[in-house]
Amino acid sequence: MADGGETAVAPARTEGGRRARRPTLAAVAARAGVSLKTASRVLNDEPNVAAATRDRVRTAAHDLGFRRNAVAADLARGGSSRLVGFVTGDLANPFYSAIASGIERELRGRGLQLITASTDEDAAREVLLTEELSERRVGALVVTPTSDDHAALRAELDAGLPVVLIDRPAAGVDADTVVIDNRGGMRAAVEHLLASGHRRVGLVADVPRLWTARERREAFVAALAEAGVPDPDRYVRDGAHDADRARDLVTELLALPQPPTALVTANNKITVGALHALRERRDGAPGAAAVALVGFDDFELADLLDVTVVGYDAAEMGRRAAALAVARAADPDRPAQLVVVPTRLVPRGSGEVPPPAG
């Protein structure tokens, strides 16, 4: 990288198949017959350069295949880059992909770009990625916290980096945060099943260390207790962090002497595992009573599978997080905001199955 932060496009190939050397700013300056500083000023759109000189430099850059690196140029001026980092729990999960899409669309209209990295719900990797992105001087960070130790996030906030938390808050961190109405959504799911006459209602939840899992579990138990259901956590099973584990836990619940007649699954991956378990049960015992199911999170093909879900707009979560990051960068002293995205119950059939007679 030369002064001004310029770099080149990906290298071409020579006739022998070897990589050709990347064109440099010095090569552009030499072809245009100007100094390195003048070439840098032209390519950074700085003023006070003669029109004829500006044309020669740009023609030389075009002929050589040279491309200005806007991010590097911003950093060379002492600022932050035009990139916003998104540290997500699991980019392969459609939920996080939808959030990333919402963030990217909001940033695109503001001349900013998104770079994403996945922690795979690994706390140590979250710290590593947060540090690496901040070292590259991203303009802001959007983070889905996995760790219980948020010292790294506090350090970045203290250093003035705009940080927005999404899906989960970070304990002890005063930062802009966007979450789902987890408790309201879970309460709606339970009340929907109770209204159909179910009293033996089970919950298959994620690992308890995740804030969302704890919120949904507590709301589930509270809703049953308020309805007068004895031993409301009798059919609660935690630790379903993937579809396979969810299938095992649902199978375990349905094998009880008095199994639940209805299930709530606490996220989209768990719902997929539950559907596998219910299908295996139907295949193995065709006469078995149907089990009602409400899943938290909508997912692809849920409508075709007639799965009743607690839905919400994940892309809107991303859009709101990006807008908060931009607002924080413009006004670092504004009070931290909490945005709660509403949920809605989407009845499609699986959650409307009545309990067996008697």
Backbone hydrogen bonds in HBPLUS format (Angstrom, degrees):
<---DONOR---> <-ACCEPTOR-->    atom                        ^
c    i                          cat <-CA-CA->   ^        H-A-AA   ^      H-
h    n   atom  resd res      DA  || num        DHA   H-A  angle D-A-AA Bond
n    s   type  num  typ     dist DA aas  dist angle  dist       angle   num
A0005-GLY N   A0002-ALA O   2.96 MM   3  5.67 150.4  2.05 141.9 144.8     1
A0020-ALA N   A0012-ALA O   2.63 MM   8  5.21 169.8  1.64 143.2 145.3     2
A0014-THR N   A0018-ARG O   2.72 MM   4  5.35 164.5  1.74 160.8 166.5     3
A0017-GLY N   A0014-THR O   2.94 MM   3  5.25 161.2  1.98 112.4 117.3     4
A0027-ALA N   A0024-THR O   3.10 MM   3  5.12 121.6  2.46  94.4 108.4     5
A0028-VAL N   A0024-THR O   3.15 MM   4  6.55 151.7  2.24 145.7 153.0     6
A0029-ALA N   A0025-LEU O   2.91 MM   4  6.22 162.3  1.94 152.8 157.4     7
A0030-ALA N   A0026-ALA O   2.88 MM   4  6.10 157.2  1.93 146.9 153.2     8
A0031-ARG N   A0027-ALA O   3.02 MM   4  6.20 163.3  2.05 147.5 151.5     9
A0032-ALA N   A0028-VAL O   2.97 MM   4  6.16 157.9  2.02 150.6 157.0    10
A0033-GLY N   A0029-ALA O   2.87 MM   4  5.89 120.5  2.23 137.6 152.8    11
A0034-VAL N   A0029-ALA O   2.99 MM   5  5.14 163.6  2.02 146.3 149.2    12
A0033-GLY N   A0030-ALA O   3.20 MM   3  5.03 139.8  2.37  92.5 104.0    13
A0039-ALA N   A0035-SER O   3.05 MM   4  6.34 163.9  2.08 153.0 157.0    14
A0040-SER N   A0036-LEU O   2.99 MM   4  6.22 155.2  2.05 146.9 153.8    15
A0041-ARG N   A0037-LYS O   2.96 MM   4  6.21 156.8  2.01 148.7 154.7    16
A0042-VAL N   A0038-THR O   3.00 MM   4  6.26 157.8  2.05 152.9 158.2    17
A0043-LEU N   A0039-ALA O   3.06 MM   4  6.26 170.3  2.07 152.0 154.3    18
A0044-ASN N   A0040-SER O   2.99 MM   4  6.08 128.2  2.27 141.8 154.8    19
A0046-GLU N   A0041-ARG O   2.85 MM   5  5.06 170.3  1.86 162.1 159.2    20
A0045-ASP N   A0042-VAL O   2.99 MM   3  5.13 159.1  2.03 110.3 113.5    21
A0054-ARG N   A0050-ALA O   2.88 MM   4  6.14 160.8  1.91 157.2 163.4    22
A0055-ASP N   A0051-ALA O   2.95 MM   4  6.19 155.7  2.01 148.9 154.8    23
A0056-ARG N   A0052-ALA O   3.08 MM   4  6.34 155.8  2.14 144.5 150.5    24
A0057-VAL N   A0053-THR O   3.04 MM   4  6.29 163.6  2.06 155.3 159.1    25
A0058-ARG N   A0054-ARG O   3.07 MM   4  6.25 166.7  2.08 150.4 154.2    26
A0059-THR N   A0055-ASP O   2.94 MM   4  6.04 155.4  2.00 147.5 154.5    27
A0060-ALA N   A0056-ARG O   2.95 MM   4  6.11 160.1  1.99 146.8 152.4    28
A0061-ALA N   A0057-VAL O   2.90 MM   4  6.17 159.3  1.94 151.4 157.1    29
A0062-HIS N   A0058-ARG O   2.98 MM   4  6.13 158.1  2.03 144.4 150.1    30
A0063-ASP N   A0059-THR O   2.90 MM   4  6.11 164.9  1.92 153.5 157.5    31
A0064-LEU N   A0060-ALA O   3.02 MM   4  6.16 151.2  2.10 147.7 154.8    32
A0065-GLY N   A0061-ALA O   3.05 MM   4  6.05 120.9  2.42 136.3 150.4    33
A0066-PHE N   A0061-ALA O   2.90 MM   5  4.95 157.8  1.95 153.9 153.6    34
A0065-GLY N   A0062-HIS O   3.18 MM   3  5.16 143.3  2.32  97.1 107.8    35
A0073-ALA N   A0069-ASN O   2.98 MM   4  6.20 156.1  2.04 152.7 160.3    36
A0074-ASP N   A0070-ALA O   2.98 MM   4  6.20 156.4  2.04 147.7 153.0    37
A0075-LEU N   A0071-VAL O   3.10 MM   4  6.40 159.8  2.14 151.2 156.5    38
A0076-ALA N   A0072-ALA O   2.89 MM   4  6.09 151.6  1.97 147.4 155.6    39
A0077-ARG N   A0073-ALA O   3.20 MM   4  6.48 135.2  2.42 140.8 151.0    40
A0077-ARG N   A0074-ASP O   3.18 MM   3  5.31 135.3  2.39  97.0 108.8    41
A0079-GLY N   A0074-ASP O   3.21 MM   5  5.66 153.8  2.28 155.8 148.4    42
A0078-GLY N   A0075-LEU O   2.89 MM   3  5.11 158.0  1.94 108.7 115.3    43
A0081-SER N   A0137-ARG O   2.79 MM  56  5.99 172.6  1.80 168.5 170.8    44
A0113-GLN N   A0082-ARG O   3.02 MM  31  6.28 164.6  2.04 153.6 157.1    45
A0139-GLY N   A0083-LEU O   2.70 MM  56  5.73 151.8  1.78 166.3 176.4    46
A0084-VAL N   A0113-GLN O   2.77 MM  29  6.15 147.3  1.87 159.2 170.4    47
A0115-ILE N   A0084-VAL O   2.96 MM  31  6.15 159.9  2.00 153.6 154.2    48
A0085-GLY N   A0140-ALA O   2.97 MM  55  6.34 156.2  2.03 161.7 155.5    49
A0142-VAL N   A0085-GLY O   2.75 MM  57  6.13 155.9  1.81 158.0 166.5    50
A0086-PHE N   A0115-ILE O   2.83 MM  29  6.16 149.0  1.93 157.5 162.1    51
A0117-ALA N   A0086-PHE O   2.94 MM  31  6.28 149.8  2.04 168.0 164.0    52
A0087-VAL N   A0142-VAL O   2.83 MM  55  6.25 154.7  1.89 160.4 168.1    53
A0144-THR N   A0087-VAL O   2.88 MM  57  6.17 155.6  1.94 172.8 178.1    54
A0088-THR N   A0117-ALA O   2.89 MM  29  6.20 157.7  1.94 161.6 166.1    55
A0119-THR N   A0088-THR O   2.82 MM  31  6.16 163.8  1.84 169.8 173.5    56
A0120-ASP N   A0089-GLY O   2.86 MM  31  5.22 117.7  2.25 130.8 146.0    57
A0121-GLU N   A0089-GLY O   3.13 MM  32  4.94 122.3  2.48 126.6 137.0    58
A0093-ASN N   A0090-ASP O   2.98 MM   3  5.61 158.1  2.03 118.1 124.9    59
A0096-TYR N   A0093-ASN O   2.99 MM   3  5.60 120.2  2.36 116.6 128.8    60
A0097-SER N   A0093-ASN O   3.09 MM   4  6.41 155.0  2.16 150.6 158.1    61
A0098-ALA N   A0094-PRO O   2.91 MM   4  6.04 153.8  1.98 146.2 151.4    62
A0099-ILE N   A0095-PHE O   3.14 MM   4  6.47 152.7  2.22 141.9 149.5    63
A0100-ALA N   A0096-TYR O   2.88 MM   4  6.10 163.4  1.91 148.9 153.2    64
A0101-SER N   A0097-SER O   2.96 MM   4  6.20 150.2  2.05 142.7 150.9    65
A0102-GLY N   A0098-ALA O   3.05 MM   4  6.35 155.3  2.12 146.4 152.2    66
A0103-ILE N   A0099-ILE O   2.93 MM   4  6.28 158.6  1.97 155.8 161.9    67
A0104-GLU N   A0100-ALA O   2.89 MM   4  6.04 169.6  1.90 152.7 155.8    68
A0105-ARG N   A0101-SER O   3.03 MM   4  6.17 161.6  2.06 149.2 153.6    69
A0106-GLU N   A0102-GLY O   3.21 MM   4  6.34 157.1  2.27 143.1 148.7    70
A0107-LEU N   A0103-ILE O   2.97 MM   4  6.20 161.4  2.00 155.7 161.2    71
A0108-ARG N   A0104-GLU O   2.87 MM   4  5.94 154.8  1.93 149.7 156.6    72
A0110-ARG N   A0107-LEU O   2.81 MM   3  5.15 152.6  1.88 111.4 120.8    73
A0112-LEU N   A0107-LEU O   3.07 MM   5  4.96 166.9  2.09 140.7 136.8    74
A0111-GLY N   A0108-ARG O   3.24 MM   3  5.33 167.9  2.26 111.0 111.4    75
A0122-ASP N   A0119-THR O   3.01 MM   3  5.32 148.4  2.11 107.0 115.7    76
A0126-GLU N   A0122-ASP O   2.99 MM   4  6.31 146.3  2.11 148.7 158.9    77
A0127-VAL N   A0123-ALA O   3.23 MM   4  6.60 158.4  2.28 150.4 153.7    78
A0128-LEU N   A0124-ALA O   3.09 MM   4  6.36 161.4  2.12 146.5 151.8    79
A0129-LEU N   A0125-ARG O   2.84 MM   4  6.00 170.6  1.85 156.3 158.1    80
A0130-THR N   A0126-GLU O   2.95 MM   4  6.06 161.5  1.98 150.1 155.7    81
A0131-GLU N   A0127-VAL O   3.03 MM   4  6.19 160.7  2.07 149.2 154.0    82
A0132-GLU N   A0128-LEU O   2.90 MM   4  6.13 161.1  1.94 152.3 157.9    83
A0133-LEU N   A0129-LEU O   2.95 MM   4  6.05 166.5  1.97 152.5 155.6    84
A0134-SER N   A0130-THR O   3.11 MM   4  6.20 156.8  2.16 142.2 148.9    85
A0135-GLU N   A0131-GLU O   2.92 MM   4  6.09 148.8  2.02 145.4 154.1    86
A0136-ARG N   A0132-GLU O   3.21 MM   4  6.48 134.4  2.43 136.8 147.7    87
A0136-ARG N   A0133-LEU O   3.16 MM   3  5.13 131.6  2.41  93.4 106.2    88
A0138-VAL N   A0133-LEU O   3.44 MM   5  6.17 157.8  2.49 147.7 153.2    89
A0137-ARG N   A0134-SER O   2.87 MM   3  4.86 153.2  1.94 105.6 110.7    90
A0141-LEU N   A0162-PRO O   2.85 MM  21  6.28 156.9  1.90 158.2 166.0    91
A0164-VAL N   A0141-LEU O   2.80 MM  23  6.25 157.5  1.85 155.6 163.3    92
A0143-VAL N   A0164-VAL O   2.84 MM  21  6.27 157.5  1.89 158.7 166.5    93
A0166-ILE N   A0143-VAL O   2.92 MM  23  6.00 156.2  1.98 143.1 146.0    94
A0154-ARG N   A0150-HIS O   3.06 MM   4  6.40 157.7  2.11 151.4 157.9    95
A0155-ALA N   A0151-ALA O   2.94 MM   4  6.18 153.8  2.01 148.7 155.6    96
A0156-GLU N   A0152-ALA O   3.16 MM   4  6.45 153.2  2.24 143.7 149.9    97
A0157-LEU N   A0153-LEU O   2.99 MM   4  6.24 160.7  2.03 151.5 156.7    98
A0158-ASP N   A0154-ARG O   2.88 MM   4  6.06 158.8  1.93 150.2 156.1    99
A0159-ALA N   A0155-ALA O   3.04 MM   4  6.22 134.7  2.26 135.3 147.2   100
A0159-ALA N   A0156-GLU O   3.13 MM   3  4.99 126.2  2.44  90.2 104.5   101
A0161-LEU N   A0156-GLU O   3.05 MM   5  5.52 156.0  2.10 158.9 151.6   102
A0160-GLY N   A0157-LEU O   3.01 MM   3  5.17 158.2  2.05 105.1 111.7   103
A0165-LEU N   A0176-ASP O   2.88 MM  11  6.28 165.2  1.90 158.4 157.7   104
A0178-VAL N   A0165-LEU O   2.82 MM  13  6.28 151.2  1.90 151.1 160.5   105
A0167-ASP N   A0178-VAL O   2.69 MM  11  6.02 149.5  1.78 161.0 168.5   106
A0173-VAL N   A0170-ALA O   3.23 MM   3  5.58 153.3  2.31 136.0 131.6   107
A0177-THR N   A0337-GLN O   2.87 MM 160  6.33 159.4  1.91 162.5 169.2   108
A0339-VAL N   A0177-THR O   2.82 MM 162  6.19 166.0  1.84 160.5 165.3   109
A0179-VAL N   A0339-VAL O   2.91 MM 160  6.35 162.5  1.94 168.7 174.0   110
A0341-VAL N   A0179-VAL O   2.78 MM 162  6.15 168.1  1.79 161.7 162.2   111
A0182-ASN N   A0180-ILE O   2.79 MM   2  5.34 128.9  2.05 108.4  92.3   112
A0181-ASP N   A0341-VAL O   2.99 MM 160  5.94 137.2  2.17 168.3 156.2   113
A0185-GLY N   A0181-ASP O   2.93 MM   4  6.04 160.0  1.97 152.0 157.9   114
A0186-MET N   A0182-ASN O   2.98 MM   4  6.13 159.9  2.02 147.6 152.9   115
A0187-ARG N   A0183-ARG O   2.93 MM   4  6.04 159.3  1.97 147.2 153.4   116
A0188-ALA N   A0184-GLY O   3.03 MM   4  6.20 155.5  2.10 143.1 149.4   117
A0189-ALA N   A0185-GLY O   3.14 MM   4  6.40 150.7  2.23 141.7 149.1   118
A0190-VAL N   A0186-MET O   3.04 MM   4  6.32 165.7  2.06 155.7 158.2   119
A0191-GLU N   A0187-ARG O   2.89 MM   4  6.05 171.3  1.90 156.7 159.6   120
A0192-HIS N   A0188-ALA O   3.01 MM   4  6.02 146.2  2.13 138.7 147.5   121
A0193-LEU N   A0189-ALA O   3.24 MM   4  6.54 152.6  2.32 144.8 150.8   122
A0194-LEU N   A0190-VAL O   2.89 MM   4  6.18 160.6  1.93 155.6 161.9   123
A0195-ALA N   A0191-GLU O   2.93 MM   4  5.99 152.2  2.01 141.8 148.8   124
A0196-SER N   A0193-LEU O   3.09 MM   3  5.23 138.9  2.27  98.4 110.0   125
A0198-HIS N   A0193-LEU O   3.24 MM   5  5.74 157.1  2.30 151.0 144.2   126
A0197-GLY N   A0194-LEU O   2.91 MM   3  5.16 159.7  1.95 109.3 115.6   127
A0261-THR N   A0200-ARG O   2.81 MM  61  5.60 143.2  1.94 142.8 152.1   128
A0262-ALA N   A0200-ARG O   3.33 MM  62  6.62 143.7  2.47 157.3 157.6   129
A0202-GLY N   A0262-ALA O   2.82 MM  60  6.20 167.8  1.84 151.0 153.0   130
A0264-VAL N   A0202-GLY O   2.78 MM  62  6.15 144.2  1.91 146.4 157.7   131
A0203-LEU N   A0235-TYR O   3.09 MM  32  6.28 156.4  2.14 127.4 131.9   132
A0237-ARG N   A0203-LEU O   2.83 MM  34  6.17 156.5  1.89 163.2 171.2   133
A0204-VAL N   A0264-VAL O   3.07 MM  60  6.54 156.4  2.13 160.0 166.6   134
A0266-ALA N   A0204-VAL O   3.04 MM  62  6.16 166.3  2.06 172.1 168.2   135
A0205-ALA N   A0237-ARG O   2.81 MM  32  6.15 168.1  1.83 162.6 166.7   136
A0240-ALA N   A0205-ALA O   2.89 MM  35  5.80 163.1  1.92 154.4 150.4   137
A0239-GLY N   A0206-ASP O   3.22 MM  33  4.86 173.8  2.22 104.0 102.2   138
A0210-LEU N   A0207-VAL O   3.20 MM   3  6.12 169.2  2.21 128.1 131.0   139
A0214-ARG N   A0210-LEU O   3.11 MM   4  6.49 158.1  2.16 153.8 160.0   140
A0215-GLU N   A0211-TRP O   2.92 MM   4  6.15 163.5  1.95 156.3 160.7   141
A0216-ARG N   A0212-THR O   3.00 MM   4  6.16 167.2  2.02 151.8 154.8   142
A0217-ARG N   A0213-ALA O   2.98 MM   4  6.05 157.6  2.03 145.7 152.5   143
A0218-GLU N   A0214-ARG O   2.95 MM   4  6.04 170.7  1.96 153.5 156.1   144
A0219-ALA N   A0215-GLU O   3.04 MM   4  6.19 158.1  2.09 145.5 151.7   145
A0220-PHE N   A0216-ARG O   2.98 MM   4  6.09 152.5  2.06 143.3 150.7   146
A0221-VAL N   A0217-ARG O   3.03 MM   4  6.32 169.1  2.04 160.1 160.7   147
A0222-ALA N   A0218-GLU O   2.96 MM   4  6.07 162.4  1.99 147.0 152.6   148
A0223-ALA N   A0219-ALA O   3.00 MM   4  6.07 158.0  2.05 145.2 150.6   149
A0224-LEU N   A0220-PHE O   3.19 MM   4  6.48 161.7  2.23 152.4 156.6   150
A0225-ALA N   A0221-VAL O   2.93 MM   4  6.11 161.6  1.96 152.5 158.3   151
A0226-GLU N   A0222-ALA O   2.92 MM   4  6.06 160.9  1.95 151.5 156.1   152
A0227-ALA N   A0223-ALA O   3.18 MM   4  6.33 134.3  2.40 133.7 145.2   153
A0227-ALA N   A0224-LEU O   3.09 MM   3  5.06 128.6  2.36  93.4 107.5   154
A0229-VAL N   A0224-LEU O   3.03 MM   5  5.38 162.8  2.06 155.9 150.3   155
A0228-GLY N   A0225-ALA O   2.97 MM   3  5.13 159.0  2.02 107.3 113.0   156
A0234-ARG N   A0231-ASP O   3.00 MM   3  5.47 155.4  2.06 127.9 127.9   157
A0236-VAL N   A0233-ASP O   3.23 MM   3  5.09 165.3  2.25 109.8 108.5   158
A0241-HIS N   A0239-GLY O   3.10 MM   2  5.74 125.4  2.41 106.4  91.3   159
A0246-ALA N   A0242-ASP O   3.06 MM   4  6.28 156.7  2.11 149.7 157.1   160
A0247-ARG N   A0243-ALA O   2.90 MM   4  6.12 155.9  1.96 149.4 155.1   161
A0248-ASP N   A0244-ASP O   3.12 MM   4  6.45 155.9  2.18 146.4 152.4   162
A0249-LEU N   A0245-ARG O   3.02 MM   4  6.31 157.3  2.07 150.1 155.9   163
A0250-VAL N   A0246-ALA O   2.93 MM   4  6.15 161.5  1.97 156.1 160.8   164
A0251-THR N   A0247-ARG O   2.98 MM   4  6.11 161.5  2.02 147.6 153.1   165
A0252-GLU N   A0248-ASP O   2.96 MM   4  6.17 151.5  2.04 143.1 151.0   166
A0253-LEU N   A0249-LEU O   2.98 MM   4  6.25 155.8  2.04 146.3 152.1   167
A0254-LEU N   A0250-VAL O   2.95 MM   4  6.20 163.1  1.97 155.5 159.7   168
A0255-ALA N   A0251-THR O   3.13 MM   4  6.24 122.7  2.48 136.8 150.2   169
A0255-ALA N   A0252-GLU O   3.27 MM   3  5.24 144.0  2.41  96.1 106.3   170
A0256-LEU N   A0253-LEU O   3.21 MM   3  5.59 166.8  2.22 112.1 115.8   171
A0292-ALA N   A0261-THR O   3.08 MM  31  6.45 157.4  2.14 149.3 143.7   172
A0263-LEU N   A0292-ALA O   2.82 MM  29  6.11 148.1  1.92 137.8 147.1   173
A0294-VAL N   A0263-LEU O   2.98 MM  31  6.41 151.8  2.06 153.1 162.1   174
A0265-THR N   A0294-VAL O   3.00 MM  29  6.45 154.8  2.07 147.1 154.8   175
A0296-PHE N   A0265-THR O   2.75 MM  31  5.99 155.5  1.81 162.6 170.8   176
A0271-THR N   A0267-ASN O   3.02 MM   4  6.30 153.1  2.09 151.3 159.5   177
A0272-VAL N   A0268-ASN O   3.10 MM   4  6.40 155.6  2.16 148.4 153.7   178
A0273-GLY N   A0269-LYS O   3.15 MM   4  6.48 159.7  2.19 146.5 151.4   179
A0274-ALA N   A0270-ILE O   2.88 MM   4  6.16 154.1  1.95 150.5 158.2   180
A0275-LEU N   A0271-THR O   2.92 MM   4  6.19 153.7  1.99 151.2 157.8   181
A0276-HIS N   A0272-VAL O   3.18 MM   4  6.52 152.7  2.26 146.8 153.4   182
A0277-ALA N   A0273-GLY O   3.08 MM   4  6.41 158.3  2.13 147.0 152.7   183
A0278-LEU N   A0274-ALA O   2.87 MM   4  6.13 161.3  1.91 155.7 160.5   184
A0279-ARG N   A0275-LEU O   2.96 MM   4  6.09 151.3  2.04 142.7 150.5   185
A0280-GLU N   A0276-HIS O   2.94 MM   4  6.19 161.4  1.97 151.8 156.7   186
A0281-ARG N   A0277-ALA O   2.95 MM   4  6.17 149.1  2.05 143.9 152.7   187
A0282-ARG N   A0278-LEU O   2.99 MM   4  6.24 158.4  2.04 144.7 149.8   188
A0283-ASP N   A0279-ARG O   2.94 MM   4  6.20 158.9  1.98 151.8 157.7   189
A0284-GLY N   A0280-GLU O   2.94 MM   4  6.07 148.8  2.03 141.7 150.1   190
A0285-ALA N   A0281-ARG O   2.77 MM   4  5.79 145.4  1.88 149.9 158.9   191
A0288-ALA N   A0285-ALA O   2.92 MM   3  5.51 169.6  1.94 128.6 131.0   192
A0293-LEU N   A0350-SER O   2.91 MM  57  5.22 158.6  1.95 112.5 119.7   193
A0295-GLY N   A0308-THR O   2.94 MM  13  6.39 162.8  1.97 151.7 152.5   194
A0310-VAL N   A0295-GLY O   2.74 MM  15  6.21 142.9  1.88 154.3 161.5   195
A0297-ASP N   A0310-VAL O   2.92 MM  13  5.54 160.0  1.96 149.0 153.0   196
A0302-ALA N   A0299-PHE O   3.05 MM   3  5.55 158.5  2.10 135.4 136.5   197
A0305-LEU N   A0301-LEU O   2.94 MM   4  6.19 141.9  2.09 149.0 160.2   198
A0307-VAL N   A0302-ALA O   2.95 MM   5  5.21 171.7  1.96 157.0 156.9   199
A0306-ASP N   A0303-ASP O   3.24 MM   3  5.04 158.0  2.29  96.8 102.7   200
A0350-SER N   A0306-ASP O   2.91 MM  44  5.99 143.2  2.05 157.2 168.9   201
A0309-VAL N   A0346-VAL O   3.14 MM  37  5.27 151.7  2.22 136.6 139.9   202
A0346-VAL N   A0309-VAL O   2.75 MM  37  5.27 171.3  1.76 170.5 170.2   203
A0311-GLY N   A0344-ARG O   2.77 MM  33  5.29 156.0  1.83 168.6 161.9   204
A0344-ARG N   A0311-GLY O   2.83 MM  33  5.29 143.4  1.97 146.1 152.2   205
A0317-MET N   A0313-ASP O   3.23 MM   4  6.64 142.7  2.38 140.0 149.9   206
A0317-MET N   A0314-ALA O   3.08 MM   3  5.03 121.4  2.44  92.9 107.7   207
A0318-GLY N   A0314-ALA O   3.19 MM   4  6.62 154.9  2.25 148.2 153.3   208
A0319-ARG N   A0315-ALA O   2.90 MM   4  6.24 157.5  1.95 149.1 155.8   209
A0320-ARG N   A0316-GLU O   2.90 MM   4  6.06 163.9  1.93 151.2 154.7   210
A0321-ALA N   A0317-MET O   2.97 MM   4  6.19 154.9  2.03 147.4 154.7   211
A0322-ALA N   A0318-GLY O   2.95 MM   4  6.19 161.1  1.99 153.6 157.9   212
A0323-ALA N   A0319-ARG O   3.02 MM   4  6.24 160.1  2.06 148.7 154.2   213
A0324-LEU N   A0320-ARG O   2.96 MM   4  6.17 152.3  2.04 145.2 152.6   214
A0325-ALA N   A0321-ALA O   2.98 MM   4  6.26 152.1  2.06 146.5 154.1   215
A0326-VAL N   A0322-ALA O   3.03 MM   4  6.33 159.7  2.07 152.6 157.1   216
A0327-ALA N   A0323-ALA O   2.96 MM   4  6.13 161.0  1.99 146.7 152.4   217
A0328-ARG N   A0324-LEU O   2.84 MM   4  5.99 152.9  1.91 147.0 154.5   218
A0329-ALA N   A0325-ALA O   3.02 MM   4  6.26 153.0  2.10 144.9 151.7   219
A0330-ALA N   A0326-VAL O   3.09 MM   4  6.37 149.0  2.19 145.4 153.5   220
A0331-ASP N   A0327-ALA O   2.93 MM   4  6.09 142.9  2.06 143.9 154.3   221
A0334-ARG N   A0331-ASP O   3.25 MM   3  5.78 173.4  2.25 121.6 123.0   222
A0352-GLU N   A0349-GLY O   3.17 MM   3  5.19 158.8  2.22 103.9 110.3   223
